[in-house]
Amino acid sequence: MPDNATFYWNELITEEVDEAKKFYTTVLGWALEEMKMPSGGSYTVAKMNGKPVGGIMNSADVEDGDEMPSRWMSYIHVADVDAAVAKVAKAGGEVLKPCFDVPGVGRIAIVEDPTGAVIGIMTAAASP
């Protein structure tokens, strides 16, 4: 299990998936592996030396994603995402997307801190 309150995952959300793949494979040498998402879309896992380092997904597969520019989204791992989300409003933040489950990945929420920065917080699924 990842350490508590540490950055865990980063993903690029963009309409220009093919262009992003070309850029990051050329510049960083990432190998790419396609995965089907439960929603029917496709998710690209970027790997370096066989280790997953990030993901790329089409903004059309994200709720309201087509209304936002391309962006990197970071996720911080916490031991209990529901407990963390319960503290967001009291700490001056806002829950933008309540906790939801992604099979095989974990439980995730999207929040905004008091400065307006958006971050994902998650509890990773247990490894098989």
Disulfide bonds with the S-S distance in Angstrom:
none
